[in-house]
Amino acid sequence: MTSVFGRTHVVRPKGTHQATIVWLHGLGDKGSSWSQLLETLPLPNIKWICPTAPTRPVSLFGGFPSTAWFDAVDVSEDAPDDLDGLDASAAHVANLLSTEPADIKLGIGGFSMGAAAALYSATCHILGQYSNRNPYTVNLSCVVGLSGWLPCSRTLRGRMAASNETVTRAASLPILLCHGSGDEVVPHKFGEKSADFLRSSGFGNLTFKSYDGLGHYTIPEEMDEVCSWLTDKLRLQGS
């Protein structure tokens, strides 16, 4: 099945363009929801690209159609992974980044299912290929995941162990994961487990931030952390 992606919203940098980040919305949402928020952040050197996921039947909703980056049966590390859907979304994101100028740093971020898709792209970057073995050619400088989880954790470590190059790549990729302790949709323990698993798999440049009492949404304090972290990791110079 060919995935038909929805509308893409772009927030242009107000200052010197230094980085481009594709930001992925959560299940049932659309790109414009996040482009409106990202436009207000004090990050004048970042261009934000906010695509909209395809509308597809979602198993979690009993097959009811919704915008989703991949099909989800359940939100847990034991749920089966929709590799075709994950590959299609990761390829779409890579395609959006592939036309950026060579001197621009590239990143992917997301919320909830969007964070899961962003982390999946991170693993494709590390392995140099998608699950279908097609080459992944985009060079990522950072990944941000809010209230999300890591798909395909069962197979990741074995695939990484096959190459020293992947371990080197993993150690140098900056990842920021944030999660609320009161999240009732994607429980905090899944975010924490994902962070622990990534660290133990060789992702040494990973920061995990917990927010006491925060549910399945974002707050200014969390976005302030994202801004500070991106400015530091991407060495942004200000406007």
Salt bridges, closest charged atoms under 4 A:
GLU77 OE2 - LYS193 NZ 2.75
ASP81 OD2 - ARG154 NH2 3.49
GLU100 OE1 - HIS17 NE2 3.78
GLU100 OE2 - LYS47 NZ 2.88
GLU165 OE2 - ARG169 NH2 2.52
ASP183 OD2 - HIS179 NE2 3.40
ASP183 OD2 - HIS216 ND1 2.73
GLU192 OE1 - HIS188 ND1 3.78
ASP196 OD1 - ARG199 NH1 3.74
GLU225 OE1 - LYS209 NZ 3.90
